[in-house]
Amino acid sequence: WKDGVRVLQDIESEGYSPNAFHYSAAISKCAKARESQWRAALTLLKRMENQGVLPNEVVLLAAINACARAGRYVKAVQLLRAMETRYALDAGVKTYNAAISACE
Protein backbone atom coordinates (compact mmCIF):
# COMPACT_ATOMS: atom_id res chain seq x y z
CA TRP A 1 0.00 0.00 0.00
CA LYS A 2 2.89 2.31 0.67
CA ASP A 3 3.97 1.99 -2.96
CA GLY A 4 0.58 3.32 -4.05
CA VAL A 5 0.99 6.37 -1.85
CA ARG A 6 4.54 6.88 -3.18
CA VAL A 7 3.29 6.86 -6.74
CA LEU A 8 0.85 9.65 -5.89
CA GLN A 9 3.71 11.62 -4.38
CA ASP A 10 5.83 10.98 -7.48
CA ILE A 11 3.04 12.25 -9.72
CA GLU A 12 2.84 15.44 -7.68
CA SER A 13 6.61 15.91 -7.54
CA GLU A 14 6.66 15.75 -11.34
CA GLY A 15 4.26 18.69 -11.39
CA TYR A 16 1.12 16.75 -12.27
CA SER A 17 -2.14 16.54 -10.38
CA PRO A 18 -3.42 13.07 -9.52
CA ASN A 19 -6.94 12.36 -10.71
CA ALA A 20 -9.69 10.07 -9.42
CA PHE A 21 -8.16 7.09 -11.22
CA HIS A 22 -4.83 7.55 -9.41
CA TYR A 23 -6.49 7.99 -6.04
CA SER A 24 -8.71 4.97 -6.64
CA ALA A 25 -5.66 2.79 -7.28
CA ALA A 26 -3.88 4.03 -4.13
CA ILE A 27 -6.98 3.66 -1.93
CA SER A 28 -7.54 0.15 -3.32
CA LYS A 29 -3.98 -0.74 -2.32
CA CYS A 30 -4.78 0.43 1.21
CA ALA A 31 -7.89 -1.77 1.25
CA LYS A 32 -6.00 -4.82 0.00
CA ALA A 33 -3.06 -4.52 2.39
CA ARG A 34 -2.48 -7.51 4.67
CA GLU A 35 -3.92 -5.45 7.50
CA SER A 36 -6.37 -3.01 5.95
CA GLN A 37 -5.00 0.50 6.05
CA TRP A 38 -8.40 2.11 6.46
CA ARG A 39 -7.00 5.26 8.07
CA ALA A 40 -4.59 5.78 5.19
CA ALA A 41 -7.46 5.22 2.74
CA LEU A 42 -9.59 7.88 4.43
CA THR A 43 -6.62 10.25 4.58
CA LEU A 44 -6.16 9.84 0.83
CA LEU A 45 -9.87 10.44 0.28
CA LYS A 46 -9.67 13.68 2.26
CA ARG A 47 -6.48 14.73 0.47
CA MET A 48 -8.19 14.07 -2.84
CA GLU A 49 -11.10 16.31 -1.93
CA ASN A 50 -8.76 19.02 -0.60
CA GLN A 51 -7.09 19.07 -4.01
CA GLY A 52 -10.45 19.59 -5.71
CA VAL A 53 -10.77 16.06 -7.10
CA LEU A 54 -14.25 14.69 -6.54
CA PRO A 55 -14.47 11.01 -5.73
CA ASN A 56 -16.46 8.71 -7.97
CA GLU A 57 -18.15 5.41 -7.13
CA VAL A 58 -14.94 3.44 -7.67
CA VAL A 59 -12.98 5.62 -5.22
CA LEU A 60 -15.69 5.42 -2.58
CA LEU A 61 -16.09 1.67 -3.06
CA ALA A 62 -12.35 1.26 -2.42
CA ALA A 63 -12.60 3.36 0.75
CA ILE A 64 -15.65 1.40 1.93
CA ASN A 65 -13.77 -1.84 1.27
CA ALA A 66 -10.84 -0.60 3.35
CA CYS A 67 -13.18 0.16 6.23
CA ALA A 68 -15.02 -3.14 5.80
CA ARG A 69 -11.83 -5.22 5.90
CA ALA A 70 -10.85 -3.48 9.14
CA GLY A 71 -14.30 -4.00 10.70
CA ARG A 72 -15.02 -0.27 10.72
CA TYR A 73 -18.69 -0.62 9.85
CA VAL A 74 -19.70 2.84 11.11
CA LYS A 75 -17.20 4.52 8.78
CA ALA A 76 -18.25 2.25 5.89
CA VAL A 77 -21.92 3.16 6.31
CA GLN A 78 -21.03 6.86 6.68
CA LEU A 79 -19.19 6.71 3.36
CA LEU A 80 -22.16 4.97 1.73
CA ARG A 81 -24.52 7.70 2.98
CA ALA A 82 -22.10 10.45 1.88
CA MET A 83 -21.93 8.86 -1.54
CA GLU A 84 -25.63 9.36 -2.00
CA THR A 85 -26.13 12.66 -0.18
CA ARG A 86 -22.87 14.61 -0.35
CA TYR A 87 -21.63 13.43 -3.74
CA ALA A 88 -25.00 12.68 -5.38
CA LEU A 89 -23.74 9.34 -6.66
CA ASP A 90 -25.81 6.21 -7.02
CA ALA A 91 -24.36 3.34 -5.07
CA GLY A 92 -24.21 0.14 -7.04
CA VAL A 93 -24.62 -3.43 -5.90
CA LYS A 94 -20.90 -3.81 -5.17
CA THR A 95 -20.90 -0.74 -2.98
CA TYR A 96 -23.94 -1.87 -1.00
CA ASN A 97 -22.41 -5.34 -0.61
CA ALA A 98 -19.17 -3.84 0.69
CA ALA A 99 -21.04 -1.74 3.25
CA ILE A 100 -23.11 -4.75 4.32
CA SER A 101 -20.00 -6.92 4.69
CA ALA A 102 -18.54 -4.28 7.00
CA CYS A 103 -21.44 -4.95 9.37
CA GLU A 104 -20.64 -8.62 9.82
Biopython code that builds the backbone (N, CA, C, O; Angstrom):
import numpy as np
from Bio.PDB.StructureBuilder import StructureBuilder

atoms = [
    (1, "TRP", "N", (0.814, -1.194, 0.000)),
    (1, "TRP", "CA", (0.000, 0.000, 0.000)),
    (1, "TRP", "C", (0.853, 1.251, 0.000)),
    (1, "TRP", "O", (0.469, 2.285, -0.546)),
    (2, "LYS", "N", (2.008, 1.142, 0.616)),
    (2, "LYS", "CA", (2.891, 2.305, 0.666)),
    (2, "LYS", "C", (3.381, 2.695, -0.724)),
    (2, "LYS", "O", (3.597, 3.873, -1.005)),
    (3, "ASP", "N", (3.554, 1.701, -1.589)),
    (3, "ASP", "CA", (3.971, 1.994, -2.962)),
    (3, "ASP", "C", (2.920, 2.830, -3.692)),
    (3, "ASP", "O", (3.258, 3.717, -4.475)),
    (4, "GLY", "N", (1.653, 2.541, -3.432)),
    (4, "GLY", "CA", (0.582, 3.317, -4.050)),
    (4, "GLY", "C", (0.617, 4.771, -3.626)),
    (4, "GLY", "O", (0.403, 5.668, -4.442)),
    (5, "VAL", "N", (0.886, 5.004, -2.359)),
    (5, "VAL", "CA", (0.992, 6.373, -1.852)),
    (5, "VAL", "C", (2.218, 7.057, -2.459)),
    (5, "VAL", "O", (2.164, 8.235, -2.813)),
    (6, "ARG", "N", (3.322, 6.315, -2.578)),
    (6, "ARG", "CA", (4.542, 6.878, -3.175)),
    (6, "ARG", "C", (4.321, 7.298, -4.625)),
    (6, "ARG", "O", (4.830, 8.329, -5.065)),
    (7, "VAL", "N", (3.570, 6.505, -5.353)),
    (7, "VAL", "CA", (3.292, 6.856, -6.745)),
    (7, "VAL", "C", (2.525, 8.178, -6.817)),
    (7, "VAL", "O", (2.807, 9.012, -7.678)),
    (8, "LEU", "N", (1.568, 8.370, -5.926)),
    (8, "LEU", "CA", (0.847, 9.653, -5.887)),
    (8, "LEU", "C", (1.818, 10.802, -5.618)),
    (8, "LEU", "O", (1.735, 11.857, -6.247)),
    (9, "GLN", "N", (2.727, 10.587, -4.688)),
    (9, "GLN", "CA", (3.713, 11.618, -4.376)),
    (9, "GLN", "C", (4.627, 11.879, -5.573)),
    (9, "GLN", "O", (4.993, 13.023, -5.842)),
    (10, "ASP", "N", (4.990, 10.825, -6.283)),
    (10, "ASP", "CA", (5.832, 10.984, -7.476)),
    (10, "ASP", "C", (5.111, 11.792, -8.551)),
    (10, "ASP", "O", (5.707, 12.653, -9.198)),
    (11, "ILE", "N", (3.839, 11.509, -8.732)),
    (11, "ILE", "CA", (3.039, 12.246, -9.717)),
    (11, "ILE", "C", (3.064, 13.735, -9.385)),
    (11, "ILE", "O", (3.261, 14.580, -10.258)),
    (12, "GLU", "N", (2.860, 14.036, -8.107)),
    (12, "GLU", "CA", (2.842, 15.439, -7.677)),
    (12, "GLU", "C", (4.218, 16.080, -7.799)),
    (12, "GLU", "O", (4.324, 17.242, -8.190)),
    (13, "SER", "N", (5.265, 15.342, -7.471)),
    (13, "SER", "CA", (6.612, 15.906, -7.538)),
    (13, "SER", "C", (7.033, 16.187, -8.976)),
    (13, "SER", "O", (7.913, 17.012, -9.221)),
    (14, "GLU", "N", (6.400, 15.495, -9.929)),
    (14, "GLU", "CA", (6.664, 15.749, -11.344)),
    (14, "GLU", "C", (5.841, 16.926, -11.869)),
    (14, "GLU", "O", (5.939, 17.283, -13.043)),
    (15, "GLY", "N", (5.035, 17.522, -11.000)),
    (15, "GLY", "CA", (4.257, 18.692, -11.394)),
    (15, "GLY", "C", (2.871, 18.380, -11.935)),
    (15, "GLY", "O", (2.199, 19.263, -12.469)),
    (16, "TYR", "N", (2.440, 17.139, -11.800)),
    (16, "TYR", "CA", (1.120, 16.748, -12.271)),
    (16, "TYR", "C", (0.155, 16.651, -11.096)),
    (16, "TYR", "O", (0.565, 16.544, -9.940)),
    (17, "SER", "N", (-1.115, 16.689, -11.412)),
    (17, "SER", "CA", (-2.143, 16.543, -10.384)),
    (17, "SER", "C", (-2.782, 15.169, -10.517)),
    (17, "SER", "O", (-3.297, 14.831, -11.582)),
    (18, "PRO", "N", (-2.757, 14.375, -9.454)),
    (18, "PRO", "CA", (-3.419, 13.069, -9.518)),
    (18, "PRO", "C", (-4.919, 13.244, -9.742)),
    (18, "PRO", "O", (-5.525, 14.202, -9.259)),
    (19, "ASN", "N", (-5.502, 12.312, -10.474)),
    (19, "ASN", "CA", (-6.943, 12.356, -10.713)),
    (19, "ASN", "C", (-7.629, 11.225, -9.950)),
    (19, "ASN", "O", (-6.984, 10.499, -9.193)),
    (20, "ALA", "N", (-8.920, 11.080, -10.149)),
    (20, "ALA", "CA", (-9.694, 10.071, -9.415)),
    (20, "ALA", "C", (-9.168, 8.662, -9.684)),
    (20, "ALA", "O", (-9.178, 7.820, -8.787)),
    (21, "PHE", "N", (-8.714, 8.400, -10.891)),
    (21, "PHE", "CA", (-8.164, 7.088, -11.221)),
    (21, "PHE", "C", (-6.942, 6.782, -10.358)),
    (21, "PHE", "O", (-6.823, 5.680, -9.822)),
    (22, "HIS", "N", (-6.033, 7.750, -10.220)),
    (22, "HIS", "CA", (-4.827, 7.554, -9.407)),
    (22, "HIS", "C", (-5.185, 7.316, -7.939)),
    (22, "HIS", "O", (-4.657, 6.409, -7.295)),
    (23, "TYR", "N", (-6.088, 8.144, -7.429)),
    (23, "TYR", "CA", (-6.494, 7.986, -6.035)),
    (23, "TYR", "C", (-7.201, 6.651, -5.805)),
    (23, "TYR", "O", (-6.995, 6.005, -4.778)),
    (24, "SER", "N", (-8.022, 6.246, -6.751)),
    (24, "SER", "CA", (-8.711, 4.971, -6.636)),
    (24, "SER", "C", (-7.714, 3.824, -6.508)),
    (24, "SER", "O", (-7.891, 2.933, -5.678)),
    (25, "ALA", "N", (-6.676, 3.847, -7.324)),
    (25, "ALA", "CA", (-5.659, 2.792, -7.279)),
    (25, "ALA", "C", (-4.950, 2.777, -5.925)),
    (25, "ALA", "O", (-4.732, 1.710, -5.350)),
    (26, "ALA", "N", (-4.592, 3.950, -5.418)),
    (26, "ALA", "CA", (-3.885, 4.026, -4.135)),
    (26, "ALA", "C", (-4.787, 3.601, -2.977)),
    (26, "ALA", "O", (-4.343, 2.892, -2.075)),
    (27, "ILE", "N", (-6.040, 4.026, -2.996)),
    (27, "ILE", "CA", (-6.975, 3.658, -1.932)),
    (27, "ILE", "C", (-7.263, 2.154, -1.989)),
    (27, "ILE", "O", (-7.406, 1.510, -0.949)),
    (28, "SER", "N", (-7.348, 1.600, -3.187)),
    (28, "SER", "CA", (-7.542, 0.150, -3.319)),
    (28, "SER", "C", (-6.367, -0.618, -2.728)),
    (28, "SER", "O", (-6.555, -1.664, -2.107)),
    (29, "LYS", "N", (-5.159, -0.101, -2.919)),
    (29, "LYS", "CA", (-3.979, -0.742, -2.324)),
    (29, "LYS", "C", (-4.091, -0.736, -0.802)),
    (29, "LYS", "O", (-3.732, -1.715, -0.147)),
    (30, "CYS", "N", (-4.587, 0.362, -0.242)),
    (30, "CYS", "CA", (-4.783, 0.432, 1.212)),
    (30, "CYS", "C", (-5.787, -0.627, 1.666)),
    (30, "CYS", "O", (-5.595, -1.268, 2.699)),
    (31, "ALA", "N", (-6.848, -0.804, 0.895)),
    (31, "ALA", "CA", (-7.885, -1.771, 1.246)),
    (31, "ALA", "C", (-7.366, -3.198, 1.172)),
    (31, "ALA", "O", (-7.772, -4.050, 1.961)),
    (32, "LYS", "N", (-6.478, -3.459, 0.236)),
    (32, "LYS", "CA", (-6.000, -4.821, 0.003)),
    (32, "LYS", "C", (-4.756, -5.172, 0.802)),
    (32, "LYS", "O", (-4.260, -6.295, 0.703)),
    (33, "ALA", "N", (-4.249, -4.252, 1.579)),
    (33, "ALA", "CA", (-3.062, -4.524, 2.394)),
    (33, "ALA", "C", (-3.353, -5.667, 3.354)),
    (33, "ALA", "O", (-4.506, -5.910, 3.712)),
    (34, "ARG", "N", (-2.311, -6.363, 3.764)),
    (34, "ARG", "CA", (-2.479, -7.510, 4.669)),
    (34, "ARG", "C", (-3.345, -7.137, 5.856)),
    (34, "ARG", "O", (-4.271, -7.869, 6.206)),
    (35, "GLU", "N", (-3.059, -6.026, 6.467)),
    (35, "GLU", "CA", (-3.918, -5.450, 7.501)),
    (35, "GLU", "C", (-4.467, -4.160, 6.910)),
    (35, "GLU", "O", (-3.730, -3.195, 6.708)),
    (36, "SER", "N", (-5.754, -4.152, 6.638)),
    (36, "SER", "CA", (-6.367, -3.011, 5.951)),
    (36, "SER", "C", (-5.906, -1.681, 6.535)),
    (36, "SER", "O", (-5.958, -1.455, 7.744)),
    (37, "GLN", "N", (-5.464, -0.830, 5.658)),
    (37, "GLN", "CA", (-5.004, 0.501, 6.049)),
    (37, "GLN", "C", (-6.152, 1.497, 5.858)),
    (37, "GLN", "O", (-6.073, 2.406, 5.032)),
    (38, "TRP", "N", (-7.201, 1.308, 6.628)),
    (38, "TRP", "CA", (-8.401, 2.113, 6.462)),
    (38, "TRP", "C", (-8.144, 3.583, 6.772)),
    (38, "TRP", "O", (-8.709, 4.463, 6.122)),
    (39, "ARG", "N", (-7.304, 3.852, 7.752)),
    (39, "ARG", "CA", (-7.003, 5.259, 8.071)),
    (39, "ARG", "C", (-6.271, 5.931, 6.915)),
    (39, "ARG", "O", (-6.572, 7.071, 6.562)),
    (40, "ALA", "N", (-5.319, 5.228, 6.334)),
    (40, "ALA", "CA", (-4.592, 5.775, 5.186)),
    (40, "ALA", "C", (-5.543, 6.004, 4.016)),
    (40, "ALA", "O", (-5.434, 7.004, 3.307)),
    (41, "ALA", "N", (-6.483, 5.068, 3.814)),
    (41, "ALA", "CA", (-7.462, 5.219, 2.739)),
    (41, "ALA", "C", (-8.309, 6.471, 2.935)),
    (41, "ALA", "O", (-8.541, 7.221, 1.987)),
    (42, "LEU", "N", (-8.770, 6.697, 4.163)),
    (42, "LEU", "CA", (-9.594, 7.877, 4.434)),
    (42, "LEU", "C", (-8.780, 9.159, 4.353)),
    (42, "LEU", "O", (-9.300, 10.202, 3.958)),
    (43, "THR", "N", (-7.510, 9.087, 4.722)),
    (43, "THR", "CA", (-6.623, 10.249, 4.582)),
    (43, "THR", "C", (-6.454, 10.601, 3.108)),
    (43, "THR", "O", (-6.485, 11.775, 2.739)),
    (44, "LEU", "N", (-6.278, 9.591, 2.272)),
    (44, "LEU", "CA", (-6.161, 9.837, 0.831)),
    (44, "LEU", "C", (-7.454, 10.411, 0.262)),
    (44, "LEU", "O", (-7.420, 11.291, -0.599)),
    (45, "LEU", "N", (-8.578, 9.923, 0.735)),
    (45, "LEU", "CA", (-9.869, 10.444, 0.279)),
    (45, "LEU", "C", (-9.997, 11.923, 0.631)),
    (45, "LEU", "O", (-10.440, 12.723, -0.193)),
    (46, "LYS", "N", (-9.613, 12.282, 1.840)),
    (46, "LYS", "CA", (-9.674, 13.681, 2.262)),
    (46, "LYS", "C", (-8.699, 14.534, 1.453)),
    (46, "LYS", "O", (-9.033, 15.639, 1.025)),
    (47, "ARG", "N", (-7.498, 14.013, 1.250)),
    (47, "ARG", "CA", (-6.480, 14.733, 0.465)),
    (47, "ARG", "C", (-6.981, 14.976, -0.958)),
    (47, "ARG", "O", (-6.782, 16.046, -1.533)),
    (48, "MET", "N", (-7.623, 13.970, -1.499)),
    (48, "MET", "CA", (-8.193, 14.072, -2.840)),
    (48, "MET", "C", (-9.188, 15.224, -2.918)),
    (48, "MET", "O", (-9.130, 16.055, -3.824)),
    (49, "GLU", "N", (-10.093, 15.256, -1.960)),
    (49, "GLU", "CA", (-11.100, 16.312, -1.926)),
    (49, "GLU", "C", (-10.460, 17.686, -1.715)),
    (49, "GLU", "O", (-10.873, 18.670, -2.330)),
    (50, "ASN", "N", (-9.457, 17.748, -0.852)),
    (50, "ASN", "CA", (-8.763, 19.020, -0.601)),
    (50, "ASN", "C", (-8.082, 19.547, -1.850)),
    (50, "ASN", "O", (-7.881, 20.754, -1.987)),
    (51, "GLN", "N", (-7.727, 18.658, -2.759)),
    (51, "GLN", "CA", (-7.095, 19.068, -4.012)),
    (51, "GLN", "C", (-8.119, 19.322, -5.112)),
    (51, "GLN", "O", (-7.759, 19.563, -6.264)),
    (52, "GLY", "N", (-9.393, 19.266, -4.750)),
    (52, "GLY", "CA", (-10.449, 19.586, -5.706)),
    (52, "GLY", "C", (-10.826, 18.448, -6.636)),
    (52, "GLY", "O", (-11.485, 18.666, -7.652)),
    (53, "VAL", "N", (-10.411, 17.235, -6.293)),
    (53, "VAL", "CA", (-10.769, 16.065, -7.102)),
    (53, "VAL", "C", (-11.944, 15.376, -6.426)),
    (53, "VAL", "O", (-11.825, 14.902, -5.296)),
    (54, "LEU", "N", (-13.064, 15.321, -7.109)),
    (54, "LEU", "CA", (-14.252, 14.689, -6.537)),
    (54, "LEU", "C", (-14.175, 13.176, -6.692)),
    (54, "LEU", "O", (-13.827, 12.671, -7.759)),
    (55, "PRO", "N", (-14.499, 12.463, -5.633)),
    (55, "PRO", "CA", (-14.475, 11.008, -5.735)),
    (55, "PRO", "C", (-15.639, 10.492, -6.570)),
    (55, "PRO", "O", (-16.718, 11.084, -6.604)),
    (56, "ASN", "N", (-15.392, 9.382, -7.238)),
    (56, "ASN", "CA", (-16.455, 8.712, -7.975)),
    (56, "ASN", "C", (-16.815, 7.423, -7.233)),
    (56, "ASN", "O", (-16.289, 7.159, -6.152)),
    (57, "GLU", "N", (-17.703, 6.630, -7.808)),
    (57, "GLU", "CA", (-18.154, 5.413, -7.131)),
    (57, "GLU", "C", (-17.000, 4.444, -6.892)),
    (57, "GLU", "O", (-16.971, 3.765, -5.865)),
    (58, "VAL", "N", (-16.062, 4.370, -7.809)),
    (58, "VAL", "CA", (-14.936, 3.439, -7.671)),
    (58, "VAL", "C", (-14.061, 3.832, -6.481)),
    (58, "VAL", "O", (-13.631, 2.974, -5.710)),
    (59, "VAL", "N", (-13.803, 5.117, -6.337)),
    (59, "VAL", "CA", (-12.984, 5.615, -5.219)),
    (59, "VAL", "C", (-13.683, 5.319, -3.892)),
    (59, "VAL", "O", (-13.063, 4.815, -2.956)),
    (60, "LEU", "N", (-14.955, 5.631, -3.821)),
    (60, "LEU", "CA", (-15.695, 5.419, -2.578)),
    (60, "LEU", "C", (-15.860, 3.934, -2.263)),
    (60, "LEU", "O", (-15.834, 3.541, -1.096)),
    (61, "LEU", "N", (-16.027, 3.116, -3.284)),
    (61, "LEU", "CA", (-16.088, 1.674, -3.063)),
    (61, "LEU", "C", (-14.776, 1.181, -2.466)),
    (61, "LEU", "O", (-14.789, 0.356, -1.553)),
    (62, "ALA", "N", (-13.653, 1.666, -2.961)),
    (62, "ALA", "CA", (-12.352, 1.265, -2.424)),
    (62, "ALA", "C", (-12.221, 1.682, -0.964)),
    (62, "ALA", "O", (-11.723, 0.915, -0.141)),
    (63, "ALA", "N", (-12.665, 2.887, -0.643)),
    (63, "ALA", "CA", (-12.599, 3.365, 0.746)),
    (63, "ALA", "C", (-13.525, 2.551, 1.648)),
    (63, "ALA", "O", (-13.162, 2.225, 2.778)),
    (64, "ILE", "N", (-14.711, 2.225, 1.158)),
    (64, "ILE", "CA", (-15.649, 1.403, 1.928)),
    (64, "ILE", "C", (-15.055, 0.011, 2.145)),
    (64, "ILE", "O", (-15.176, -0.554, 3.231)),
    (65, "ASN", "N", (-14.420, -0.535, 1.124)),
    (65, "ASN", "CA", (-13.773, -1.844, 1.268)),
    (65, "ASN", "C", (-12.665, -1.810, 2.316)),
    (65, "ASN", "O", (-12.510, -2.755, 3.089)),
    (66, "ALA", "N", (-11.899, -0.729, 2.344)),
    (66, "ALA", "CA", (-10.837, -0.599, 3.346)),
    (66, "ALA", "C", (-11.426, -0.603, 4.750)),
    (66, "ALA", "O", (-10.899, -1.252, 5.654)),
    (67, "CYS", "N", (-12.514, 0.122, 4.922)),
    (67, "CYS", "CA", (-13.180, 0.158, 6.227)),
    (67, "CYS", "C", (-13.786, -1.201, 6.567)),
    (67, "CYS", "O", (-13.705, -1.656, 7.707)),
    (68, "ALA", "N", (-14.389, -1.840, 5.582)),
    (68, "ALA", "CA", (-15.023, -3.140, 5.804)),
    (68, "ALA", "C", (-13.997, -4.182, 6.230)),
    (68, "ALA", "O", (-14.246, -4.950, 7.159)),
    (69, "ARG", "N", (-12.855, -4.218, 5.568)),
    (69, "ARG", "CA", (-11.826, -5.217, 5.899)),
    (69, "ARG", "C", (-11.275, -5.012, 7.298)),
    (69, "ARG", "O", (-10.785, -5.952, 7.924)),
    (70, "ALA", "N", (-11.355, -3.779, 7.789)),
    (70, "ALA", "CA", (-10.854, -3.479, 9.144)),
    (70, "ALA", "C", (-11.956, -3.575, 10.190)),
    (70, "ALA", "O", (-11.707, -3.357, 11.376)),
    (71, "GLY", "N", (-13.184, -3.901, 9.757)),
    (71, "GLY", "CA", (-14.299, -4.004, 10.696)),
    (71, "GLY", "C", (-14.833, -2.657, 11.146)),
    (71, "GLY", "O", (-15.489, -2.566, 12.183)),
    (72, "ARG", "N", (-14.567, -1.637, 10.396)),
    (72, "ARG", "CA", (-15.023, -0.273, 10.723)),
    (72, "ARG", "C", (-16.356, -0.006, 10.027)),
    (72, "ARG", "O", (-16.442, 0.788, 9.091)),
    (73, "TYR", "N", (-17.393, -0.694, 10.514)),
    (73, "TYR", "CA", (-18.691, -0.624, 9.854)),
    (73, "TYR", "C", (-19.323, 0.761, 9.916)),
    (73, "TYR", "O", (-20.004, 1.166, 8.974)),
    (74, "VAL", "N", (-19.111, 1.494, 11.004)),
    (74, "VAL", "CA", (-19.703, 2.836, 11.113)),
    (74, "VAL", "C", (-19.145, 3.734, 10.014)),
    (74, "VAL", "O", (-19.897, 4.446, 9.349)),
    (75, "LYS", "N", (-17.836, 3.700, 9.825)),
    (75, "LYS", "CA", (-17.203, 4.516, 8.775)),
    (75, "LYS", "C", (-17.686, 4.073, 7.390)),
    (75, "LYS", "O", (-17.951, 4.907, 6.524)),
    (76, "ALA", "N", (-17.799, 2.758, 7.188)),
    (76, "ALA", "CA", (-18.249, 2.254, 5.889)),
    (76, "ALA", "C", (-19.651, 2.763, 5.560)),
    (76, "ALA", "O", (-19.909, 3.205, 4.441)),
    (77, "VAL", "N", (-20.546, 2.700, 6.529)),
    (77, "VAL", "CA", (-21.917, 3.164, 6.312)),
    (77, "VAL", "C", (-21.950, 4.680, 6.136)),
    (77, "VAL", "O", (-22.737, 5.189, 5.338)),
    (78, "GLN", "N", (-21.112, 5.403, 6.868)),
    (78, "GLN", "CA", (-21.031, 6.861, 6.680)),
    (78, "GLN", "C", (-20.605, 7.206, 5.256)),
    (78, "GLN", "O", (-21.150, 8.125, 4.646)),
    (79, "LEU", "N", (-19.639, 6.472, 4.735)),
    (79, "LEU", "CA", (-19.193, 6.711, 3.356)),
    (79, "LEU", "C", (-20.299, 6.391, 2.357)),
    (79, "LEU", "O", (-20.473, 7.107, 1.372)),
    (80, "LEU", "N", (-21.047, 5.319, 2.607)),
    (80, "LEU", "CA", (-22.164, 4.965, 1.734)),
    (80, "LEU", "C", (-23.197, 6.088, 1.726)),
    (80, "LEU", "O", (-23.681, 6.485, 0.665)),
    (81, "ARG", "N", (-23.530, 6.593, 2.896)),
    (81, "ARG", "CA", (-24.515, 7.702, 2.983)),
    (81, "ARG", "C", (-23.982, 8.954, 2.294)),
    (81, "ARG", "O", (-24.718, 9.632, 1.577)),
    (82, "ALA", "N", (-22.698, 9.264, 2.512)),
    (82, "ALA", "CA", (-22.096, 10.446, 1.881)),
    (82, "ALA", "C", (-22.102, 10.311, 0.361)),
    (82, "ALA", "O", (-22.275, 11.291, -0.364)),
    (83, "MET", "N", (-21.914, 9.105, -0.098)),
    (83, "MET", "CA", (-21.925, 8.862, -1.537)),
    (83, "MET", "C", (-23.229, 9.330, -2.153)),
    (83, "MET", "O", (-23.246, 9.945, -3.219)),
    (84, "GLU", "N", (-24.319, 9.029, -1.465)),
    (84, "GLU", "CA", (-25.632, 9.358, -2.000)),
    (84, "GLU", "C", (-26.055, 10.789, -1.705)),
    (84, "GLU", "O", (-26.732, 11.412, -2.523)),
    (85, "THR", "N", (-25.666, 11.320, -0.550)),
    (85, "THR", "CA", (-26.125, 12.665, -0.181)),
    (85, "THR", "C", (-25.119, 13.742, -0.564)),
    (85, "THR", "O", (-25.463, 14.701, -1.256)),
    (86, "ARG", "N", (-23.896, 13.590, -0.122)),
    (86, "ARG", "CA", (-22.875, 14.614, -0.350)),
    (86, "ARG", "C", (-22.385, 14.663, -1.791)),
    (86, "ARG", "O", (-22.182, 15.741, -2.349)),
    (87, "TYR", "N", (-22.195, 13.484, -2.391)),
    (87, "TYR", "CA", (-21.626, 13.428, -3.742)),
    (87, "TYR", "C", (-22.661, 13.176, -4.826)),
    (87, "TYR", "O", (-22.335, 13.215, -6.013)),
    (88, "ALA", "N", (-23.904, 12.919, -4.435)),
    (88, "ALA", "CA", (-25.004, 12.678, -5.381)),
    (88, "ALA", "C", (-24.668, 11.561, -6.363)),
    (88, "ALA", "O", (-24.949, 11.660, -7.558)),
    (89, "LEU", "N", (-24.063, 10.499, -5.840)),
    (89, "LEU", "CA", (-23.735, 9.343, -6.663)),
    (89, "LEU", "C", (-24.671, 8.191, -6.299)),
    (89, "LEU", "O", (-25.080, 8.050, -5.147)),
    (90, "ASP", "N", (-24.994, 7.394, -7.268)),
    (90, "ASP", "CA", (-25.810, 6.209, -7.019)),
    (90, "ASP", "C", (-24.892, 5.057, -6.649)),
    (90, "ASP", "O", (-23.982, 4.702, -7.399)),
    (91, "ALA", "N", (-25.139, 4.490, -5.503)),
    (91, "ALA", "CA", (-24.356, 3.340, -5.073)),
    (91, "ALA", "C", (-24.830, 2.106, -5.829)),
    (91, "ALA", "O", (-26.029, 1.852, -5.945)),
    (92, "GLY", "N", (-23.887, 1.363, -6.329)),
    (92, "GLY", "CA", (-24.214, 0.136, -7.044)),
    (92, "GLY", "C", (-24.249, -1.054, -6.103)),
    (92, "GLY", "O", (-24.035, -0.922, -4.898)),
    (93, "VAL", "N", (-24.519, -2.205, -6.669)),
    (93, "VAL", "CA", (-24.622, -3.435, -5.897)),
    (93, "VAL", "C", (-23.323, -3.718, -5.156)),
    (93, "VAL", "O", (-23.353, -4.097, -3.985)),
    (94, "LYS", "N", (-22.191, -3.542, -5.813)),
    (94, "LYS", "CA", (-20.901, -3.810, -5.174)),
    (94, "LYS", "C", (-20.687, -2.915, -3.960)),
    (94, "LYS", "O", (-20.158, -3.355, -2.939)),
    (95, "THR", "N", (-21.093, -1.680, -4.076)),
    (95, "THR", "CA", (-20.902, -0.736, -2.978)),
    (95, "THR", "C", (-21.788, -1.107, -1.795)),
    (95, "THR", "O", (-21.335, -1.097, -0.650)),
    (96, "TYR", "N", (-23.055, -1.435, -2.070)),
    (96, "TYR", "CA", (-23.941, -1.875, -0.997)),
    (96, "TYR", "C", (-23.409, -3.162, -0.346)),
    (96, "TYR", "O", (-23.428, -3.298, 0.877)),
    (97, "ASN", "N", (-22.942, -4.089, -1.164)),
    (97, "ASN", "CA", (-22.408, -5.338, -0.614)),
    (97, "ASN", "C", (-21.206, -5.084, 0.269)),
    (97, "ASN", "O", (-21.062, -5.723, 1.311)),
    (98, "ALA", "N", (-20.338, -4.163, -0.124)),
    (98, "ALA", "CA", (-19.165, -3.836, 0.690)),
    (98, "ALA", "C", (-19.585, -3.245, 2.027)),
    (98, "ALA", "O", (-19.031, -3.598, 3.068)),
    (99, "ALA", "N", (-20.563, -2.349, 2.000)),
    (99, "ALA", "CA", (-21.044, -1.739, 3.246)),
    (99, "ALA", "C", (-21.701, -2.786, 4.136)),
    (99, "ALA", "O", (-21.523, -2.764, 5.353)),
    (100, "ILE", "N", (-22.448, -3.689, 3.547)),
    (100, "ILE", "CA", (-23.105, -4.750, 4.316)),
    (100, "ILE", "C", (-22.052, -5.674, 4.925)),
    (100, "ILE", "O", (-22.177, -6.071, 6.083)),
    (101, "SER", "N", (-21.031, -6.016, 4.166)),
    (101, "SER", "CA", (-19.995, -6.921, 4.689)),
    (101, "SER", "C", (-19.235, -6.285, 5.840)),
    (101, "SER", "O", (-18.685, -6.993, 6.683)),
    (102, "ALA", "N", (-19.196, -4.969, 5.886)),
    (102, "ALA", "CA", (-18.540, -4.283, 7.003)),
    (102, "ALA", "C", (-19.295, -4.509, 8.308)),
    (102, "ALA", "O", (-18.717, -4.435, 9.393)),
    (103, "CYS", "N", (-20.590, -4.785, 8.192)),
    (103, "CYS", "CA", (-21.438, -4.950, 9.373)),
    (103, "CYS", "C", (-21.406, -6.364, 9.941)),
    (103, "CYS", "O", (-22.059, -6.632, 10.949)),
    (104, "GLU", "N", (-20.686, -7.241, 9.338)),
    (104, "GLU", "CA", (-20.641, -8.625, 9.816)),
    (104, "GLU", "C", (-19.785, -8.777, 11.041)),
    (104, "GLU", "O", (-19.646, -9.883, 11.564)),
]
sb = StructureBuilder()
sb.init_structure("model")
sb.init_model(0)
sb.init_chain("A")
sb.init_seg("    ")
for serial, (resi, resn, name, xyz) in enumerate(atoms, 1):
    if name == "N":
        sb.init_residue(resn, " ", resi, " ")
    sb.init_atom(name, np.array(xyz, "f"), 0.0, 1.0, " ", f" {name:<3s}", serial, name[0])
structure = sb.get_structure()
